[in-house]
Amino acid sequence: MMGLLIGISSLTTVPWNNNPTGQTIATLANDTAVTFASSNGDGTADLPEPGDYQVRERALSITVDRNGNQVGKARSVKVDESADSTWNVSGKGDQCTQTITVLIREPVGATGKHPGAVFMHGAGFGTAYNSFGDVAETLASAGLVTAVIDKPAWDTTDVNRDYPASARVYDDAINLLRGFDNVDGGKVGIYATSESTWISQYLLENDPDVAFQVLLSPMVFSPRESLGFFVSQDFALAGANEGYQSIVRRVFSADTAMLGLDNFDLDLPESHAYSIPTFVAYGSKDVMTAQVEGVKRIFAKARASGNRDVTVRSYPVANHVLRLGDEAQTGTLLADEYVTDMTAWVEGTVQGLAQTSERVAGSAIFQSIAVPHDLQPRRTGTVYGIVLHASMLLLLVATGVMWLIALVRWIRGRGRGVRHPLGFAHGLDNVLVVLTVATFATLLLFVAGLFQVVMAVVHLAWGAAPTDTPGMIQWSWPVIKVVCVLVVLAWSRVFTRLIEAAARQGVLRWPLRGDPIRRMVRGEEPVIASTRFARVLFWLTAATMMYILFFFAFWGLFVY
């Protein structure tokens, strides 16, 4: 049995190379300020700054479908910050439509035509009213017209989001801005963060006339590579045992395409992704993005497309969304000077000025492990894992029901003075209870340890510092491994006892004889129990416990 379980753990192990570790890019200046030469070449350009204008808000409503088509014209609506219009969805699939609020912020008293910016949401379900408010208002106060929309979601979830369709909706918002009398249609750009930096690549493929892009913590690589890197790195930063870290490899080698989830392995249109002026911003406490390899990839792809206008800024202490501190706490501030730097870059870029500040500046850019470029979907392992987990859950439910019935029978029997109400022989009832409780307790410890690791990763992603005392997420893995071995040994003793009892009663004598087998089946000389119910309970419980051991083996608990 140990050989079988060790073999399963070995076969489900996914090779993973974290090297090179500790990669860095030294920035060219500590000062993150972005400056431009004046148009006449006489000193530094005097650019509009945040706070130059008062800001006015107004809201529009548009209805879009999954194909990116706008259903009807945009109409003005009342600004209602309590609204949650993300869920104004009707229909299914390609016929699904969503009514989206577009919150426009524009400078008051500014004359002429102005540049514009459309904001693109990261993961989750953001609305026009609860996303990007401070950044959009700051840009508007410096003379831009900004648009924040409800996230295009339709009837999708985070795991099956329609990125090309989302790109078409953001392009609708861009075209909406281009049509305003106070907007210069040739100077409308995008502000994309995290997940939406995958969507922005499709957007630029469809609309090469976008004037500029601000990429906040961009996810440069495919979702499988990016998420595999992020979760593996954060498991390590959280102090999780290496065993828990190996779970990441198995999860991110799943063949999700066979389940209809194609987003894991997107064929991103990178040839267009960085072909326009690009501002990239990272935070030194961002534990979700591969910054060193990301910067290298962005510069390489930008130059391949003929674009040399790429500026990178790295801000100390800032997290994945360029905030200071733990994002789980409300009111966290943006990194010092980030909005000022970004605003200056946008203003200078749309005016076509020559940048005089360094292209790569701020704190040193660091990456702890390599992006797992060799991570591939494994269909055989995925099928086995699905069958194993589904079977185990069904067996757990069936076993739980049987044990509830057994408990009722035991209570009734004891009430009538029967010593062994269930009819188990050789003291198997006590042994079965002890082994079942021990196996379930081990399963609960595994689930509790994994849950704690996940919560630690979530806190890291929000910007919290890793704890100095990992606790359960460090010691629970070796404890579970030891208990698993003890459970296997205990079950082997049970089956040894059954084999010895069957041999004494002539059941295993060769050639087989009918009388001993008939007496065993009728319960006259039981090997397991005198009642059919108890025998079914025993074998069902044994099968369930075996599947739990296979479950542990699948996740690597029998790797030594």
C-alpha positions in Angstrom: 0.0 0.0 0.0 2.8 2.4 0.8 4.4 1.6 -2.5 1.1 2.4 -4.3 0.7 5.7 -2.5 4.3 6.8 -3.0 3.9 5.9 -6.7 0.8 8.0 -7.1 2.5 11.0 -5.4 5.5 10.6 -7.7 3.4 10.4 -10.9 1.4 13.5 -10.0 4.5 15.5 -9.1 5.0 18.4 -11.6 8.6 19.5 -12.3 9.1 23.2 -11.5 12.2 25.3 -11.8 12.4 28.4 -9.7 15.7 29.5 -11.1 17.0 32.1 -11.5 16.0 33.4 -8.1 16.5 36.9 -6.8 16.6 38.7 -10.2 17.0 42.5 -10.0 17.0 45.5 -12.3 18.9 48.6 -11.1 17.0 51.7 -11.9 18.8 54.7 -13.5 17.6 57.2 -10.9 15.9 57.2 -7.5 13.8 60.2 -8.4 10.5 59.0 -10.0 9.6 62.5 -11.4 8.7 62.6 -15.1 9.9 65.7 -17.0 9.8 66.9 -20.6 11.7 69.6 -22.5 9.6 72.6 -23.5 8.3 72.7 -27.1 10.8 75.5 -28.0 13.7 73.6 -26.3 14.1 76.3 -23.7 14.2 74.5 -20.4 11.7 72.1 -18.8 8.1 72.1 -20.1 5.5 73.7 -17.8 2.8 71.1 -17.8 -0.8 71.1 -16.4 -0.8 69.8 -12.8 -3.3 68.1 -10.6 -5.6 70.7 -9.0 -5.4 73.2 -11.8 -9.2 72.8 -12.4 -12.3 72.0 -10.5 -14.0 68.8 -11.6 -17.5 68.2 -12.8 -19.1 64.7 -12.8 -21.9 63.4 -15.1 -23.1 60.0 -15.9 -24.2 58.2 -19.1 -25.8 54.8 -19.6 -25.1 52.5 -22.5 -26.3 49.0 -23.2 -23.8 46.5 -24.8 -23.9 42.9 -25.8 -21.2 40.2 -25.8 -20.2 41.0 -29.3 -19.3 44.5 -28.4 -22.3 46.1 -30.1 -23.9 49.1 -28.5 -27.6 48.6 -28.2 -29.2 52.0 -28.7 -27.6 55.4 -28.0 -25.9 56.6 -24.9 -28.3 58.5 -22.6 -27.7 60.8 -19.7 -28.5 59.5 -16.2 -28.4 60.9 -12.7 -25.1 60.5 -10.9 -25.9 58.0 -8.1 -22.9 56.8 -6.2 -25.0 54.2 -4.4 -25.8 52.4 -7.6 -24.5 49.0 -8.4 -25.3 48.7 -12.1 -22.8 45.9 -12.8 -25.7 43.5 -12.3 -28.0 45.0 -14.9 -27.6 42.0 -17.1 -30.2 40.1 -19.2 -30.0 37.1 -21.5 -27.4 34.4 -21.8 -24.3 33.7 -23.8 -23.8 35.8 -27.0 -27.3 37.2 -26.6 -26.5 38.5 -23.1 -26.6 42.3 -22.7 -25.5 44.6 -19.9 -26.5 48.1 -19.1 -23.3 50.0 -18.2 -22.9 53.3 -16.4 -20.1 55.6 -17.8 -19.0 58.1 -15.2 -17.5 61.1 -16.9 -15.2 63.6 -15.0 -14.1 66.7 -16.8 -12.3 70.0 -15.9 -14.5 73.0 -15.2 -13.7 76.2 -17.1 -11.1 74.6 -19.4 -11.4 75.7 -23.0 -10.7 73.9 -26.2 -10.2 70.2 -26.7 -8.6 68.0 -24.1 -7.0 64.6 -23.9 -9.0 61.7 -22.5 -8.5 58.5 -20.6 -10.7 55.4 -20.2 -10.1 53.3 -17.1 -10.0 49.5 -17.3 -10.8 47.3 -14.3 -8.7 44.6 -12.7 -10.2 41.4 -11.2 -13.5 41.3 -9.5 -16.7 43.3 -10.2 -16.0 47.0 -10.1 -18.5 49.7 -11.0 -18.2 53.2 -12.3 -18.8 54.5 -8.8 -16.5 52.4 -6.6 -13.4 52.3 -8.9 -10.5 54.7 -9.7 -12.3 57.7 -8.2 -9.2 59.4 -6.8 -7.0 58.8 -9.9 -9.8 59.8 -12.4 -10.5 63.0 -10.5 -6.8 63.9 -10.3 -6.4 63.5 -14.0 -9.5 65.5 -14.7 -8.2 68.3 -12.4 -5.1 68.4 -14.6 -7.2 69.0 -17.8 -8.2 65.5 -19.0 -11.6 64.1 -19.6 -11.9 60.7 -17.9 -14.3 57.9 -18.2 -14.8 55.1 -15.7 -17.3 52.4 -16.6 -18.9 49.4 -14.9 -16.8 46.3 -15.6 -18.1 44.4 -18.6 -19.1 41.1 -17.0 -22.4 39.9 -18.6 -23.1 36.3 -17.3 -19.4 35.4 -16.9 -17.3 34.8 -13.8 -13.7 35.4 -12.9 -12.7 32.1 -14.4 -14.5 32.4 -17.8 -14.3 36.2 -18.4 -14.6 37.1 -22.1 -11.5 39.3 -22.7 -12.0 40.0 -26.4 -15.6 41.1 -25.8 -14.5 43.2 -22.8 -11.9 44.9 -25.1 -14.7 45.8 -27.5 -16.8 47.5 -24.8 -13.8 49.5 -23.5 -13.3 50.6 -27.1 -16.9 51.7 -27.2 -16.1 53.9 -24.2 -13.1 55.3 -26.0 -15.1 56.1 -29.1 -17.7 57.7 -26.8 -15.0 60.1 -25.4 -13.7 60.7 -29.0 -17.2 62.0 -29.9 -17.3 64.7 -27.2 -16.9 68.3 -28.3 -14.3 69.0 -25.5 -12.1 66.0 -26.3 -9.4 65.7 -28.8 -10.2 62.3 -30.5 -6.6 61.7 -31.3 -5.4 62.0 -27.7 -7.6 59.4 -25.9 -5.7 56.7 -24.0 -6.3 54.0 -21.4 -5.4 53.3 -17.8 -5.3 49.5 -17.3 -4.5 47.6 -14.1 -3.7 44.0 -13.3 -6.2 41.7 -15.1 -7.2 44.3 -17.6 -3.7 44.4 -19.0 -4.6 41.2 -20.7 -7.7 42.9 -22.1 -5.8 45.9 -23.2 -3.7 43.8 -25.6 -6.9 42.8 -27.5 -8.0 46.4 -27.4 -4.8 47.7 -29.0 -5.1 44.9 -31.7 -8.5 46.2 -32.6 -7.9 49.9 -32.1 -4.3 51.0 -32.9 -5.3 54.7 -32.7 -5.3 54.7 -28.8 -2.9 57.5 -28.0 -1.2 56.1 -24.8 -1.5 53.5 -22.1 -0.8 53.5 -18.4 -0.2 50.0 -17.2 -0.5 49.5 -13.4 1.2 46.2 -12.3 0.7 44.6 -15.7 0.2 40.9 -16.0 2.6 40.5 -18.9 2.6 36.7 -19.3 -0.3 34.3 -19.9 -2.7 33.7 -17.1 -1.3 30.2 -16.4 2.3 31.6 -16.1 1.3 34.8 -14.3 -1.0 33.1 -11.7 1.4 30.2 -11.3 4.2 32.6 -10.5 2.1 34.7 -8.2 0.7 31.9 -6.1 3.9 29.9 -5.9 5.9 33.0 -4.8 3.3 34.0 -2.3 3.1 30.5 -0.7 6.8 30.8 -0.1 6.6 34.4 1.2 3.8 33.4 3.6 6.2 30.8 5.1 4.2 27.8 3.9 5.8 24.4 4.0 7.3 23.3 0.7 4.6 20.6 0.6 1.9 23.2 0.3 3.9 25.0 -2.3 3.9 21.8 -4.4 0.1 22.0 -4.5 0.5 25.1 -6.7 2.3 23.1 -9.3 -0.4 20.5 -9.5 -3.2 23.1 -9.6 -1.7 25.1 -12.3 -0.9 22.1 -14.5 -4.7 21.4 -14.8 -6.0 21.1 -18.3 -8.8 23.7 -17.9 -9.6 23.7 -21.6 -11.2 20.3 -21.3 -13.6 21.9 -18.8 -14.4 24.8 -21.3 -12.2 27.3 -19.4 -9.8 28.6 -22.1 -8.5 31.7 -20.4 -5.6 29.9 -18.7 -3.7 29.7 -22.0 -4.7 32.8 -23.9 -2.9 33.5 -27.2 -2.3 37.1 -26.4 -1.7 39.5 -29.3 1.6 40.8 -27.9 2.7 42.2 -31.3 0.3 45.1 -30.7 0.4 45.2 -26.9 3.2 47.8 -26.4 3.2 49.5 -29.8 2.1 52.9 -28.4 3.6 55.2 -25.7 3.5 53.2 -22.5 3.9 54.1 -18.8 4.5 51.1 -16.5 4.2 51.4 -12.7 5.1 48.8 -10.0 5.1 48.8 -6.3 8.0 47.2 -4.4 5.5 45.3 -2.2 3.6 43.9 -5.1 3.7 40.2 -4.7 1.6 39.3 -7.7 3.6 40.3 -10.8 6.9 39.1 -12.2 8.4 42.6 -12.4 12.0 41.9 -13.7 11.0 39.5 -16.5 7.9 41.6 -17.2 10.0 44.8 -17.8 12.3 42.9 -20.1 9.4 41.5 -22.0 7.7 44.9 -22.4 10.9 46.6 -23.7 11.6 43.7 -26.1 8.0 43.7 -27.5 7.8 47.5 -27.7 11.1 47.7 -29.7 10.0 44.9 -31.9 6.9 46.9 -32.8 9.0 50.1 -33.4 8.1 51.8 -30.1 10.8 53.2 -27.9 8.5 55.4 -25.8 8.3 53.2 -22.7 8.7 54.6 -19.1 8.9 52.4 -16.0 8.5 53.6 -12.5 9.0 51.5 -9.3 7.6 52.9 -6.0 8.8 51.8 -2.6 6.3 50.3 0.0 3.5 50.3 -2.6 1.4 47.2 -3.2 -0.2 45.7 -6.3 -2.6 48.6 -6.9 0.1 51.2 -5.9 -1.5 51.8 -2.5 0.5 52.1 0.7 -0.3 49.5 3.4 -2.9 46.8 3.6 -5.6 47.1 0.9 -8.0 45.3 3.2 -8.1 48.5 5.2 -10.2 51.3 3.8 -8.8 54.6 2.9 -5.3 53.4 1.9 -3.4 56.1 0.0 -1.7 55.9 -3.4 2.1 55.8 -3.4 3.9 59.1 -3.0 4.2 61.1 -6.2 2.7 58.3 -8.3 -0.3 60.2 -9.5 1.8 63.4 -10.0 4.4 61.4 -12.1 1.8 59.6 -14.1 -0.2 62.8 -14.8 3.0 64.6 -16.0 3.8 61.7 -18.3 0.4 61.7 -19.8 0.4 65.5 -20.4 3.9 65.5 -21.9 3.2 62.5 -24.1 -0.1 63.8 -25.6 1.7 67.1 -26.3 4.4 65.2 -28.2 7.2 66.6 -26.0 10.7 65.0 -25.6 11.1 63.3 -22.2 14.2 64.4 -20.3 13.8 62.2 -17.2 15.2 58.7 -17.0 13.1 55.9 -18.6 13.5 53.5 -15.7 13.5 55.1 -12.2 12.5 54.6 -8.6 13.4 51.8 -6.3 15.3 48.7 -7.5 13.0 46.2 -9.3 13.1 42.8 -7.8 11.7 39.3 -8.6 12.2 36.4 -6.2 11.6 33.4 -8.6 11.4 32.8 -12.3 8.2 32.8 -14.3 7.2 29.1 -14.9 7.4 29.2 -18.7 7.5 25.4 -19.0 4.2 25.0 -17.1 1.9 23.0 -19.3 -1.6 21.5 -19.0 -1.5 17.8 -18.1 -4.7 16.1 -19.3 -4.1 12.6 -17.7 -3.5 14.1 -14.3 -6.5 16.4 -14.6 -8.9 13.5 -15.5 -7.5 11.4 -12.7 -7.8 14.3 -10.2 -11.4 15.0 -11.2 -12.5 11.3 -10.9 -10.6 10.9 -7.6 -12.1 14.0 -6.0 -15.7 13.4 -7.3 -15.6 9.8 -6.1 -14.2 10.7 -2.7 -16.9 13.3 -2.1 -19.6 10.8 -3.1 -18.1 8.2 -0.8 -17.8 10.7 2.1 -21.5 11.6 1.7 -22.6 7.9 1.6 -20.3 7.0 4.5 -21.7 9.9 6.6 -25.2 8.7 6.0 -24.4 5.1 6.9 -22.6 6.1 10.1 -25.7 8.2 11.1 -27.8 5.1 10.6 -25.3 3.1 12.5 -25.3 5.5 15.4 -29.1 5.3 15.6 -28.9 1.4 15.6 -26.2 1.4 18.2 -28.1 3.7 20.5 -31.3 1.5 20.1 -29.3 -1.7 20.6 -27.6 -0.5 23.8 -30.9 0.7 25.1 -32.1 -2.9 24.8 -29.0 -4.2 26.6 -27.2 -5.7 23.4 -23.5 -5.6 23.9 -22.5 -5.4 20.2 -25.6 -3.9 18.5 -24.1 -3.7 15.1 -22.8 -7.2 15.1 -19.1 -6.6 14.5 -16.7 -9.4 15.2 -13.2 -9.4 16.7 -13.7 -5.9 18.2 -13.7 -4.3 14.7 -16.3 -1.7 15.7 -13.9 0.1 18.1 -11.0 -0.2 15.6 -13.1 1.1 12.8 -14.3 4.1 14.8 -10.7 5.0 15.9 -9.3 4.7 12.4 -12.2 6.7 10.8 -11.8 9.5 13.3 -8.0 9.6 12.8 -8.3 9.7 9.0 -11.0 12.4 9.1 -9.0 14.4 11.6 -6.0 14.3 9.2 -8.2 15.4 6.4 -9.5 18.3 8.4 -5.9 19.3 9.4 -4.9 19.3 5.7 -7.9 21.5 4.8 -7.3 23.9 7.8 -3.6 24.2 6.9 -4.4 24.9 3.2 -7.1 27.5 4.2 -4.6 29.3 6.4 -2.0 29.4 3.6 -4.7 30.8 1.2 -5.6 33.5 3.7 -2.0 34.4 4.2 -1.6 34.8 0.4 -4.7 37.0 0.3 -3.3 39.3 3.0 0.0 39.5 1.1 -1.8 40.4 -2.1 -3.6 43.2 -0.2 -0.2 44.6 0.9 0.1 43.2 4.4 3.6 42.1 5.6 4.3 38.4 5.9 4.2 37.0 9.5 7.4 36.0 11.3 5.7 33.0 12.8 4.0 30.9 10.0 2.6 28.4 12.6 0.3 25.7 11.2 1.1 26.4 7.6 4.7 25.2 8.4 4.3 22.3 10.8 1.0 20.8 9.7 2.4 19.3 6.5 5.1 17.0 8.1 2.6 16.1 10.9 0.0 15.0 8.2 2.7 13.0 6.5 3.5 11.1 9.7 -0.1 10.5 10.5 -0.8 9.2 6.9 1.9 6.6 7.4 0.4 5.6 10.8 -3.0 5.3 9.3 -1.7 3.1 6.5 0.0 0.9 9.1 -3.1 0.7 11.3 -5.3 -0.3 8.3 -2.7 -2.9 7.4 -3.1 -4.4 10.9 -6.9 -4.5 10.5 -6.6 -6.4 7.2 -4.0 -8.7 8.6 -6.4 -9.6 11.5 -9.2 -10.2 8.9 -7.0 -12.5 6.8 -5.9 -14.4 9.9 -9.6 -14.8 11.0 -10.6 -16.0 7.5 -7.7 -18.4 7.4 -8.7 -19.9 10.8 -12.3 -20.4 9.6 -11.1 -22.2 6.4 -12.4 -19.4 4.1 -9.0 -19.0 2.4 -8.2 -22.7 2.2 -7.4 -23.9 -1.3 -9.3 -25.3 -3.1 -12.1 -23.1 -1.9 -14.8 -24.9 0.1 -18.4 -23.8 0.2 -19.4 -24.5 3.8 -17.0 -22.0 5.5 -17.9 -19.3 2.9 -21.7 -19.9 3.5 -21.3 -19.8 7.3 -19.4 -16.5 6.9 -22.0 -15.0 4.6 -24.9 -16.1 6.9 -23.1 -14.6 9.9 -22.7 -17.9 11.7 -18.9 -17.6 11.8 -18.3 -13.9 10.8 -15.0 -12.6 9.7 -16.1 -9.0 9.8 -19.6 -8.9 11.2 -22.7 -11.0 11.7 -25.0 -8.5 10.0 -25.1 -7.5 6.4 -25.5 -3.8 7.5 -22.2 -3.9 9.5 -20.4 -5.6 6.6 -21.6 -2.9 4.1 -20.6 -0.2 6.7 -17.1 -1.7 7.1 -16.3 -2.0 3.4 -17.9 1.4 2.5 -15.8 3.0 5.3 -12.7 1.2 4.2 -13.2 2.3 0.6 -13.7 5.9 1.7 -10.6 5.9 3.9 -8.7 4.5 1.0 -9.8 7.2 -1.3 -8.8 9.8 1.3 -5.3 8.3 1.3 -5.3 8.4 -2.5 -6.4 12.1 -2.2 -3.4 12.7 0.1 -1.1 10.9 -2.4 -2.4 13.0 -5.3 -1.4 16.2 -3.5 2.1 14.9 -2.7 1.9 13.8 0.9 3.6 10.6 0.1 6.7 12.2 -1.5 9.8 11.5 0.5 
